[in-house]
Amino acid sequence: MPNLSSALSQAVQAEIQNHDPLWVIRDICQELHKSRATVLRLRQSGEFPRPIVIGKHPSWRRSAVLAFLASKERDDPVLVAQTETTTSCTVEVA
């Protein structure tokens, strides 16, 4: 049985090779051209991918957000078209 250190090392190496960065809400707002409130509403409605919570801070895999956007593009092209005209994200400073 491999030890925890080697398993962790392999997981880190796999993550580096896959390079699927974590996005915070600010990154998502910028990418989707949606407000913070809109992203949070999508999250609470269950439409948005579940976040990875580190401490109190939710983060999302870039691939999950892009997959969500692609599915929305298929289901609702108007919503995606609106992403180009929505105002920028406002971020709370703690």
MIDREN-602585 format. One record per residue: z, y, x of N, C-alpha, C in turn; residue in three letters. Coordinates in Angstrom, 1 decimal, always signed. Example, Ala and Ser with C-alpha at 12.3 -4.5 7.8 and 13.67 -1.06 7.14 Angstrom:
((+7.8,-5.7,+13.2),(+7.8,-4.5,+12.3),(+7.8,-3.3,+13.2),'ala'),
((+7.1,-2.2,+12.8),(+7.1,-1.1,+13.7),(+7.9,+0.0,+12.9),'ser'),
% end
This chain:
((+0.0,-1.2,+0.8),(+0.0,+0.0,+0.0),(+0.0,+1.2,+0.9),'met'),
((-0.9,+2.2,+0.7),(-1.0,+3.4,+1.5),(+0.2,+4.3,+1.2),'pro'),
((+0.6,+5.0,+2.3),(+1.8,+5.9,+2.1),(+1.3,+7.1,+1.4),'asn'),
((+2.3,+7.9,+0.9),(+2.0,+9.1,+0.1),(+1.3,+10.1,+0.9),'leu'),
((+1.6,+10.3,+2.2),(+1.0,+11.2,+3.1),(-0.5,+10.9,+3.2),'ser'),
((-0.9,+9.7,+3.4),(-2.3,+9.4,+3.6),(-3.0,+9.5,+2.2),'ser'),
((-2.4,+9.2,+1.1),(-3.0,+9.4,-0.2),(-3.2,+10.8,-0.5),'ala'),
((-2.3,+11.7,-0.1),(-2.4,+13.1,-0.3),(-3.5,+13.7,+0.6),'leu'),
((-3.5,+13.2,+1.8),(-4.6,+13.6,+2.7),(-6.0,+13.3,+2.2),'ser'),
((-6.1,+12.1,+1.7),(-7.4,+11.7,+1.1),(-7.8,+12.5,-0.1),'gln'),
((-6.8,+12.9,-0.9),(-7.0,+13.7,-2.1),(-7.5,+15.1,-1.7),'ala'),
((-6.8,+15.6,-0.7),(-7.2,+17.0,-0.2),(-8.6,+17.0,+0.4),'val'),
((-8.9,+15.9,+1.2),(-10.2,+15.8,+1.7),(-11.3,+15.7,+0.7),'gln'),
((-11.0,+14.9,-0.4),(-12.0,+14.8,-1.5),(-12.2,+16.1,-2.2),'ala'),
((-11.1,+16.9,-2.4),(-11.2,+18.2,-3.0),(-12.0,+19.1,-2.2),'glu'),
((-11.8,+19.1,-0.9),(-12.6,+20.0,+0.0),(-14.1,+19.6,-0.1),'ile'),
((-14.4,+18.3,-0.1),(-15.7,+17.9,-0.2),(-16.4,+18.3,-1.5),'gln'),
((-15.6,+18.2,-2.6),(-16.1,+18.5,-3.9),(-16.2,+20.0,-4.1),'asn'),
((-15.3,+20.7,-3.5),(-15.2,+22.2,-3.6),(-15.3,+22.7,-5.0),'his'),
((-14.4,+22.3,-5.8),(-14.4,+22.8,-7.2),(-13.2,+23.8,-7.3),'asp'),
((-13.4,+25.0,-7.0),(-12.3,+26.0,-6.9),(-11.6,+26.2,-8.3),'pro'),
((-10.4,+26.6,-8.2),(-9.6,+27.0,-9.4),(-9.9,+28.5,-9.7),'leu'),
((-10.1,+28.8,-11.0),(-10.2,+30.1,-11.4),(-9.0,+30.6,-12.2),'trp'),
((-8.6,+31.8,-12.0),(-7.5,+32.3,-12.8),(-8.2,+33.1,-13.9),'val'),
((-7.5,+33.6,-14.9),(-8.0,+34.3,-16.0),(-8.9,+35.4,-15.7),'ile'),
((-8.6,+36.2,-14.6),(-9.4,+37.3,-14.2),(-10.8,+36.8,-13.8),'arg'),
((-10.9,+35.7,-13.1),(-12.2,+35.2,-12.7),(-13.0,+34.8,-13.9),'asp'),
((-12.3,+34.1,-14.9),(-13.0,+33.7,-16.1),(-13.6,+34.9,-16.9),'ile'),
((-12.8,+35.9,-17.0),(-13.2,+37.1,-17.7),(-14.4,+37.7,-17.0),'cys'),
((-14.4,+37.8,-15.7),(-15.6,+38.3,-15.0),(-16.8,+37.5,-15.2),'gln'),
((-16.6,+36.2,-15.1),(-17.8,+35.2,-15.2),(-18.4,+35.2,-16.6),'glu'),
((-17.5,+35.2,-17.6),(-18.0,+35.1,-19.0),(-18.2,+36.5,-19.6),'leu'),
((-17.8,+37.5,-18.9),(-17.9,+38.9,-19.5),(-17.2,+39.0,-20.8),'his'),
((-16.0,+38.4,-20.9),(-15.2,+38.4,-22.0),(-13.9,+39.1,-21.7),'lys'),
((-13.2,+39.6,-22.7),(-11.9,+40.2,-22.5),(-10.9,+39.1,-22.3),'ser'),
((-9.7,+39.5,-21.8),(-8.6,+38.6,-21.6),(-8.2,+38.0,-22.9),'arg'),
((-8.1,+38.9,-23.9),(-7.7,+38.5,-25.2),(-8.6,+37.4,-25.8),'ala'),
((-9.9,+37.5,-25.6),(-10.9,+36.6,-26.1),(-10.7,+35.2,-25.5),'thr'),
((-10.5,+35.2,-24.1),(-10.3,+34.0,-23.4),(-9.0,+33.3,-23.9),'val'),
((-7.9,+34.1,-24.1),(-6.7,+33.5,-24.5),(-6.8,+33.0,-26.0),'leu'),
((-7.6,+33.6,-26.8),(-7.8,+33.1,-28.2),(-8.5,+31.8,-28.1),'arg'),
((-9.5,+31.7,-27.3),(-10.3,+30.5,-27.1),(-9.4,+29.3,-26.7),'leu'),
((-8.5,+29.7,-25.7),(-7.5,+28.7,-25.2),(-6.6,+28.2,-26.3),'arg'),
((-6.0,+29.2,-27.1),(-5.1,+28.8,-28.1),(-5.7,+28.1,-29.2),'gln'),
((-7.0,+28.3,-29.5),(-7.7,+27.6,-30.6),(-8.0,+26.2,-30.2),'ser'),
((-7.9,+25.9,-28.9),(-8.3,+24.5,-28.4),(-9.7,+24.4,-28.0),'gly'),
((-10.5,+25.4,-28.2),(-11.9,+25.3,-27.8),(-12.1,+25.3,-26.3),'glu'),
((-11.3,+26.1,-25.6),(-11.4,+26.2,-24.1),(-10.8,+25.1,-23.4),'phe'),
((-11.3,+24.7,-22.2),(-10.7,+23.6,-21.5),(-9.2,+23.9,-21.2),'pro'),
((-8.4,+22.8,-21.1),(-7.0,+22.9,-20.8),(-6.8,+23.4,-19.4),'arg'),
((-5.9,+24.2,-19.1),(-5.7,+24.7,-17.8),(-4.8,+23.8,-16.9),'pro'),
((-4.9,+24.0,-15.7),(-4.0,+23.4,-14.7),(-2.9,+24.4,-14.5),'ile'),
((-1.7,+24.2,-14.8),(-0.6,+25.2,-14.7),(+0.1,+24.9,-13.4),'val'),
((+0.1,+26.0,-12.5),(+0.9,+25.9,-11.3),(+1.9,+27.0,-11.4),'ile'),
((+3.2,+26.5,-11.5),(+4.3,+27.5,-11.8),(+4.1,+28.0,-13.2),'gly'),
((+4.0,+29.3,-13.4),(+3.7,+29.8,-14.7),(+2.3,+30.3,-14.9),'lys'),
((+1.5,+30.0,-13.8),(+0.1,+30.6,-13.8),(-0.9,+29.5,-14.2),'his'),
((-1.7,+29.7,-15.3),(-2.7,+28.8,-15.6),(-4.0,+29.0,-14.8),'pro'),
((-4.6,+28.0,-14.4),(-5.8,+28.0,-13.6),(-6.8,+27.0,-14.2),'ser'),
((-8.1,+27.2,-14.1),(-9.1,+26.3,-14.6),(-10.0,+25.9,-13.5),'trp'),
((-10.5,+24.7,-13.5),(-11.5,+24.2,-12.6),(-12.8,+25.0,-13.0),'arg'),
((-13.5,+25.5,-12.0),(-14.7,+26.2,-12.2),(-15.7,+25.3,-12.9),'arg'),
((-15.8,+24.0,-12.6),(-16.7,+23.1,-13.3),(-16.4,+23.0,-14.8),'ser'),
((-15.1,+23.0,-15.1),(-14.7,+22.9,-16.5),(-15.2,+24.1,-17.3),'ala'),
((-15.0,+25.3,-16.7),(-15.4,+26.6,-17.4),(-16.9,+26.6,-17.6),'val'),
((-17.6,+26.2,-16.5),(-19.1,+26.3,-16.6),(-19.6,+25.2,-17.6),'leu'),
((-18.9,+24.1,-17.7),(-19.3,+23.1,-18.7),(-19.0,+23.6,-20.1),'ala'),
((-17.9,+24.3,-20.3),(-17.6,+24.9,-21.6),(-18.7,+25.9,-21.9),'phe'),
((-19.1,+26.7,-21.0),(-20.1,+27.7,-21.3),(-21.5,+27.0,-21.6),'leu'),
((-21.8,+26.0,-20.9),(-23.0,+25.3,-21.2),(-23.0,+24.6,-22.6),'ala'),
((-21.8,+24.1,-23.0),(-21.7,+23.5,-24.4),(-21.8,+24.6,-25.4),'ser'),
((-21.3,+25.8,-25.2),(-21.4,+26.9,-26.1),(-22.8,+27.4,-26.2),'lys'),
((-23.5,+27.3,-25.1),(-24.9,+27.8,-25.1),(-25.7,+26.9,-26.0),'glu'),
((-25.4,+25.6,-26.0),(-26.2,+24.7,-26.8),(-25.8,+24.9,-28.3),'arg'),
((-24.4,+25.1,-28.5),(-23.9,+25.2,-29.9),(-24.1,+26.5,-30.5),'asp'),
((-23.9,+27.6,-29.8),(-23.9,+28.9,-30.3),(-24.6,+29.9,-29.3),'asp'),
((-25.9,+30.0,-29.3),(-26.6,+30.9,-28.3),(-26.2,+32.3,-28.5),'pro'),
((-25.9,+32.7,-29.8),(-25.5,+34.1,-30.0),(-24.2,+34.5,-29.2),'val'),
((-23.2,+33.6,-29.2),(-22.0,+33.8,-28.5),(-22.3,+34.0,-27.0),'leu'),
((-23.1,+33.2,-26.5),(-23.5,+33.3,-25.0),(-24.2,+34.6,-24.8),'val'),
((-25.1,+35.0,-25.7),(-25.9,+36.2,-25.5),(-25.0,+37.4,-25.5),'ala'),
((-23.9,+37.3,-26.3),(-22.9,+38.4,-26.3),(-22.2,+38.6,-25.0),'gln'),
((-22.1,+37.5,-24.2),(-21.3,+37.6,-23.0),(-21.9,+38.6,-22.0),'thr'),
((-23.2,+38.9,-22.2),(-23.9,+39.9,-21.3),(-23.5,+41.3,-21.7),'glu'),
((-23.0,+41.6,-22.9),(-22.7,+42.9,-23.4),(-21.3,+43.3,-23.6),'thr'),
((-20.4,+42.3,-23.4),(-19.0,+42.5,-23.6),(-18.4,+43.3,-22.5),'thr'),
((-17.4,+44.1,-22.8),(-16.7,+44.9,-21.8),(-15.9,+44.1,-20.8),'thr'),
((-15.5,+44.7,-19.7),(-14.9,+43.9,-18.6),(-13.4,+43.6,-19.0),'ser'),
((-12.9,+42.7,-18.2),(-11.5,+42.1,-18.4),(-10.5,+43.1,-17.9),'cys'),
((-9.4,+43.2,-18.7),(-8.2,+43.9,-18.3),(-7.2,+42.9,-17.9),'thr'),
((-6.5,+43.1,-16.8),(-5.5,+42.2,-16.2),(-4.2,+42.8,-16.2),'val'),
((-3.2,+42.0,-16.7),(-1.8,+42.5,-16.7),(-1.2,+42.3,-15.3),'glu'),
((-0.5,+43.3,-14.8),(+0.2,+43.2,-13.6),(+1.7,+43.0,-13.8),'val'),
((+2.1,+41.9,-13.2),(+3.5,+41.5,-13.5),(+4.5,+42.2,-12.5),'ala'),
% end
